[in-house]
Amino acid sequence: MEKVVERFINYAKQYTTSDPKSKTYPSTDRQLVFMKKLVEELKQIGLSEVEMDKYGYVTATIPAKGVSDCPVVGFISHVDTSPDFSGESVEPQIIENYDGCTIYLKNKVCIDPKQFPELLNYKGQDIITADGTTLLGADDKAGVAEIVTAAEQLLNSPDLKHGKIRIAFTPDEEIGKGTEFFDVKKFGADFAYTLDGGEIGELEYENFNAAGATIKIKGLSVHPGAAKNKMINALLVAHKLIAMLPPTQRPEHTDKYEGFYHLLSMNGGVDAAELLYFIRDHDKTKFEEKKQFLTEVVKLINIEYGSEVVEMEMADQYYNMREKVEPVKYIIDIAERAMIDAGVEPKIKAIRGGTDGARLSYEGLPCPNIFAGGHNFHGPFEFVPIPSMLKSVEVILNIAQAVGKVKK
């Protein structure tokens, strides 16, 4: 326990927020600073083939022990934290023997079980939070700490038999670029698992199909006193566009397999405005319909104004990994059994988001997602129960041993 907790707290303190506006890869140098420290740590605990490439990907090998002729399994986590909330100067703290009451943090931040009822599932457990001024970074430094801890245990436990195992740590997952330059062939795994899920027991091999749309609106700014039949207020055009999209298909009104249009940002003035939208749906047909509907909305507004007032650039970001994982469904069965053997109830569900595993699955590396233990990611209400992290480590160990019994 001390190892995984110590690692996680140390990792959480490292400033690794990614930057969606950056033109470099990785998007921030601070991720590389942390990656270099990881390289040294992996070498120190005895992993082989430890390297960091020019894109910041860190990979390493746990050599086979007592097993041959089995698939090579990989374990993958990302090191960046979300730009949605501050990840600088994170101060993790341990709430010992959580009593079921509200957790009070700085800046009047409260993790209240009335608002977050899942908190009560961890009454009596030790829980790690930030101090209220930053996010915690369990997404996904909990996963990083769990993989490194499991790797050290596999290396140092003679009774744990397993085949060759590959591990990888990636940058920029939070801004949708985590696998942009990942070399699947060089990684050399037959399949892998991302340790990037939430609560204990999560096992996911479905995710959203995803696209992003940048919408630029060109207004016409004239003096308001002489604006009649002349002014085009870009902000009001933006408002019109927003109102034309179904309000029931926003993130705050959807759940389970329901997709949405997510207005991520809006800025500008009378003369020009810009909107950034995310389009999400598990179902490929509905996903394409959503993209087409947004395209039609833009066309209708331009027809109304008689000119190209609105311009849109839309691009797909990732796809639902289900169709790539189902043909090798046994890797889900292995993970499910590994959880049961660890005393964890598997919770197989669809991700309302995406992971590195989604893109990797389409690049030839089937890659479902396993819990890392955290809750309330990307904000000051984030927390991770320590026993959940310990169980994640145990599940990794169980998977490693189970894969060693599979004939290639």
C-alpha positions in Angstrom: 0.0 0.0 0.0 2.8 2.4 0.9 4.4 2.1 -2.5 1.3 2.9 -4.6 0.2 5.7 -2.3 3.7 7.2 -2.2 4.0 7.0 -5.9 0.6 8.5 -6.6 1.1 11.4 -4.3 4.5 12.1 -5.8 3.2 11.9 -9.3 0.1 14.1 -8.5 2.4 16.9 -7.4 4.1 17.0 -10.8 2.6 19.7 -13.0 1.7 17.9 -16.3 -1.4 19.7 -17.7 -1.7 19.4 -21.5 -2.5 22.4 -23.7 -5.1 22.2 -26.5 -3.8 25.4 -28.1 -0.2 24.2 -28.4 1.2 23.4 -31.8 4.0 21.1 -30.3 4.0 17.4 -29.4 3.7 16.9 -26.5 1.7 20.0 -26.1 3.7 21.1 -22.9 7.4 20.6 -21.9 6.3 19.9 -18.3 5.0 16.5 -19.5 8.5 15.7 -20.7 10.0 16.7 -17.4 7.8 14.1 -15.7 8.3 11.5 -18.4 12.1 11.7 -17.9 11.6 11.1 -14.2 9.5 8.1 -15.0 12.3 6.7 -17.2 14.8 6.9 -14.4 12.3 5.3 -11.9 11.6 2.4 -14.3 15.3 1.7 -14.8 15.8 1.9 -11.1 13.2 -0.8 -10.3 14.8 -3.1 -12.9 12.6 -2.9 -16.1 14.3 -3.6 -19.4 14.1 -1.8 -22.8 13.2 1.4 -21.0 13.1 4.3 -23.4 11.5 7.7 -24.2 11.1 8.5 -27.9 11.1 12.0 -29.4 7.4 12.4 -28.9 7.6 11.7 -25.2 6.2 8.2 -25.2 7.8 6.1 -22.4 7.9 2.3 -23.0 9.4 -0.5 -21.1 9.4 -4.3 -20.8 8.8 -6.7 -17.9 10.6 -9.9 -19.2 8.8 -13.2 -19.2 9.2 -15.3 -16.1 8.5 -19.1 -16.2 6.2 -18.8 -19.2 6.7 -18.9 -23.0 4.6 -19.0 -26.1 1.8 -16.8 -24.8 0.5 -13.4 -26.1 2.3 -10.2 -25.1 0.0 -8.0 -23.0 0.4 -4.3 -22.5 -0.7 -1.8 -19.8 -1.0 1.8 -20.7 -1.7 5.1 -18.9 -1.4 8.8 -19.7 0.6 11.3 -17.7 -1.2 14.6 -18.6 -3.9 16.1 -16.5 -6.9 18.0 -18.0 -6.7 21.7 -18.9 -10.3 22.0 -17.6 -9.0 23.0 -14.2 -5.7 23.9 -12.6 -3.2 21.1 -12.2 -0.4 23.3 -10.9 0.9 23.0 -7.3 -1.3 20.1 -6.5 -1.3 19.3 -2.8 -2.8 15.8 -2.2 -4.0 14.9 1.3 -5.2 11.7 2.8 -8.6 11.6 4.6 -8.1 8.7 7.0 -11.0 6.4 7.9 -13.6 8.6 6.0 -16.6 9.0 8.3 -19.3 9.6 5.8 -19.6 13.3 6.3 -18.8 16.3 4.0 -15.1 16.8 3.2 -14.3 20.5 3.5 -11.4 21.8 1.4 -10.0 25.3 0.6 -11.8 27.9 -1.4 -15.1 26.7 0.2 -14.9 23.5 -1.9 -17.0 20.7 -0.3 -17.1 17.1 -1.4 -20.6 16.5 -0.1 -22.1 13.0 -0.1 -25.5 14.6 -0.9 -24.1 15.9 -4.2 -21.7 12.9 -4.7 -23.5 10.0 -3.1 -20.9 7.5 -4.4 -18.6 8.9 -1.7 -20.6 6.9 0.9 -19.4 3.7 -0.7 -16.0 4.4 0.8 -17.0 5.0 4.4 -14.3 3.7 6.7 -11.6 3.8 3.9 -8.7 6.2 3.4 -9.3 8.6 0.6 -7.0 11.0 -1.2 -8.2 14.4 -2.3 -6.5 17.6 -3.5 -6.8 20.7 -1.3 -9.6 22.5 -3.2 -7.5 24.8 -5.3 -6.6 22.3 -8.0 -7.7 19.0 -9.5 -6.1 15.9 -8.0 -4.8 14.2 -11.2 -6.0 10.6 -10.5 -6.9 10.8 -14.1 -4.6 9.3 -14.9 -1.7 9.4 -12.5 -3.5 6.8 -10.4 -3.2 4.5 -13.4 0.5 5.4 -13.8 1.2 4.6 -10.1 -0.7 1.3 -10.3 1.1 0.1 -13.4 4.6 1.0 -12.0 3.8 -0.6 -8.7 2.5 -3.8 -10.3 5.6 -3.9 -12.6 7.9 -3.7 -9.6 5.9 -6.5 -7.9 6.0 -8.7 -10.9 9.8 -8.2 -11.1 10.4 -9.0 -7.5 8.0 -11.9 -6.9 9.5 -15.2 -8.0 6.1 -17.0 -7.6 4.3 -14.8 -10.1 4.7 -16.5 -13.5 3.9 -14.5 -16.6 4.9 -13.9 -20.2 6.5 -10.8 -21.7 4.7 -7.6 -20.7 5.0 -4.2 -22.2 4.0 -0.9 -20.5 3.6 2.5 -21.9 2.9 6.0 -20.7 1.6 8.6 -23.1 1.2 12.4 -23.2 -1.7 14.6 -24.3 -4.6 12.1 -23.9 -6.8 14.8 -22.3 -6.7 16.9 -25.5 -7.4 13.9 -27.8 -3.9 13.5 -29.1 -2.5 10.7 -26.8 -1.8 8.2 -29.5 -1.1 10.5 -32.5 2.5 9.2 -32.9 2.3 6.0 -30.9 4.1 3.2 -32.8 1.8 0.1 -32.2 4.2 -2.2 -34.2 7.2 -1.1 -32.1 5.3 -1.5 -28.9 4.9 -5.1 -29.8 1.9 -6.2 -27.7 -0.9 -8.5 -29.0 -3.4 -6.5 -26.9 -3.4 -4.1 -24.1 -5.4 -2.5 -21.3 -5.6 1.2 -20.5 -5.7 1.9 -16.7 -7.8 5.0 -17.2 -11.2 4.1 -15.8 -13.1 5.5 -12.8 -14.6 3.7 -9.9 -13.5 0.3 -8.7 -14.8 -2.5 -10.9 -15.1 -0.5 -14.2 -14.4 -2.5 -17.3 -15.1 -0.8 -20.6 -14.8 -1.7 -24.2 -17.3 0.7 -25.7 -16.8 4.4 -26.0 -18.2 7.4 -27.9 -17.7 8.1 -31.5 -16.3 11.6 -31.4 -15.9 14.7 -33.6 -15.0 18.3 -33.0 -16.3 21.3 -34.8 -14.9 24.8 -34.8 -17.5 27.3 -35.9 -16.5 30.9 -36.9 -19.1 33.6 -37.3 -18.4 36.8 -39.2 -20.5 39.7 -38.0 -20.9 43.2 -39.3 -20.2 45.9 -36.7 -21.6 49.4 -37.2 -22.6 52.1 -34.8 -25.6 50.9 -32.8 -27.3 54.2 -33.5 -27.3 53.6 -37.2 -27.5 49.7 -37.1 -31.0 49.2 -38.5 -30.9 46.6 -41.4 -27.1 46.7 -41.3 -25.6 45.2 -38.2 -25.0 41.5 -37.9 -24.2 40.7 -34.3 -21.9 37.7 -34.3 -22.8 36.8 -30.7 -26.5 36.8 -31.5 -25.9 34.6 -34.6 -24.0 32.2 -32.3 -27.0 32.3 -29.9 -29.3 31.4 -32.8 -27.1 28.5 -33.8 -27.0 27.2 -30.2 -30.8 27.4 -29.9 -31.3 25.4 -33.1 -29.6 22.4 -31.6 -31.8 20.1 -29.5 -31.5 21.2 -25.9 -32.2 17.6 -24.7 -29.0 16.5 -26.4 -26.6 18.4 -24.2 -24.3 16.6 -21.7 -26.3 17.7 -18.7 -29.4 16.1 -20.1 -28.0 12.8 -21.3 -26.9 9.5 -19.8 -25.8 5.9 -20.6 -26.0 5.5 -24.5 -27.4 8.9 -25.2 -25.2 11.1 -27.3 -24.8 14.9 -27.2 -23.6 18.2 -28.6 -21.3 19.8 -26.1 -20.6 23.6 -26.4 -17.0 23.6 -25.1 -16.2 27.3 -25.5 -17.7 30.5 -26.9 -15.9 33.8 -27.3 -16.0 36.9 -29.5 -17.9 40.2 -29.9 -20.2 41.9 -32.4 -17.9 41.6 -35.3 -16.7 38.0 -34.9 -17.4 35.0 -32.6 -16.1 31.5 -32.4 -17.7 28.3 -31.0 -16.1 25.0 -30.2 -18.4 22.0 -30.2 -17.9 18.3 -29.4 -20.2 15.8 -31.0 -20.6 12.4 -29.3 -22.6 9.2 -29.7 -22.0 5.5 -29.2 -24.1 4.6 -32.2 -22.3 5.2 -35.5 -25.5 6.0 -37.4 -26.7 8.5 -34.8 -23.2 10.0 -34.7 -23.3 10.6 -38.4 -26.8 12.1 -38.1 -25.6 14.5 -35.5 -22.8 15.7 -37.6 -25.1 16.1 -40.6 -27.7 18.0 -38.5 -25.1 20.5 -37.3 -24.0 20.9 -41.0 -27.6 21.7 -42.0 -28.0 24.2 -39.2 -24.9 26.1 -40.5 -26.4 26.0 -44.0 -29.8 27.4 -42.9 -28.2 30.3 -41.0 -26.2 31.2 -44.1 -29.3 31.1 -46.2 -31.1 33.3 -43.8 -28.3 36.0 -43.9 -27.7 35.5 -47.6 -24.0 35.1 -47.2 -21.3 32.9 -45.7 -21.7 34.4 -42.2 -20.9 31.0 -40.6 -17.9 28.8 -41.5 -17.4 25.4 -39.9 -14.5 23.0 -39.8 -15.4 19.6 -38.4 -13.2 16.5 -38.0 -13.6 13.1 -36.5 -11.5 12.5 -33.3 -11.9 8.8 -32.4 -14.4 5.9 -32.8 -16.2 3.3 -30.7 -13.6 0.6 -30.0 -16.3 -2.1 -29.6 -16.1 -3.4 -33.1 -12.4 -3.9 -32.7 -12.5 -5.6 -29.3 -15.5 -7.9 -29.8 -13.5 -10.2 -32.2 -11.1 -10.9 -29.4 -13.7 -10.9 -26.6 -11.5 -13.3 -24.5 -9.4 -10.3 -23.4 -12.6 -8.9 -21.7 -13.2 -12.3 -20.1 -9.6 -12.3 -18.7 -10.1 -8.9 -17.2 -13.5 -9.8 -15.7 -12.1 -13.0 -14.2 -9.1 -11.0 -12.8 -11.4 -8.7 -11.0 -13.5 -11.5 -9.6 -10.4 -13.2 -8.3 -9.4 -10.0 -6.6 -12.7 -9.8 -4.9 -13.9 -7.0 -7.1 -17.4 -6.9 -8.8 -16.9 -6.2 -12.5 -19.0 -3.3 -13.8 -19.0 -3.6 -17.6 -20.3 -0.4 -19.1 -19.8 2.0 -22.0 -17.5 4.9 -21.5 -19.2 8.3 -21.9 -16.0 9.7 -23.3 -12.9 8.2 -24.9 -9.5 6.8 -24.0 -6.2 6.2 -25.7 -7.5 2.6 -26.1 -10.1 3.7 -28.6 -7.6 5.0 -31.1 -5.2 2.2 -30.4 -7.9 -0.4 -31.1 -8.3 1.1 -34.6 -4.6 1.0 -35.1 -4.4 -2.7 -34.5 -4.0 -2.9 -30.7 -7.3 -4.0 -29.1 -7.3 -2.0 -25.9 -10.2 -2.1 -23.4 -10.2 0.1 -20.3 -9.9 -0.9 -16.6 -10.6 1.1 -13.5 -7.9 3.2 -11.8 -10.2 4.1 -8.9 -10.8 7.8 -9.1 -14.0 9.9 -9.1 -15.1 13.4 -10.2 -12.2 13.9 -12.6 -11.2 17.3 -14.0 -12.1 19.4 -11.0 -11.6 20.2 -7.3 -14.1 17.5 -6.2 -11.8 14.7 -7.4 -10.9 11.9 -5.0 -9.5 8.4 -5.1 -10.0 5.7 -2.4 -6.7 4.0 -1.5 -8.2 0.5 -1.4 -9.4 1.0 -5.0 -5.9 1.6 -6.1 -4.7 -1.5 -4.3 -7.3 -3.6 -6.0 -6.3 -2.1 -9.4 -2.7 -3.3 -8.8 -4.0 -6.7 -7.9 -6.1 -6.9 -11.0 -3.0 -6.1 -13.2 -1.1 -8.9 -11.5 -4.0 -11.3 -12.1 -4.3 -10.4 -15.7 -0.5 -10.8 -16.2 -0.6 -14.3 -14.8 -3.8 -15.3 -16.7 -2.4 -14.1 -20.0 0.6 -16.3 -19.3 -1.7 -19.3 -19.4 -3.0 -18.5 -22.9 -1.4 -20.2 -25.8 -0.5 -17.9 -28.6 
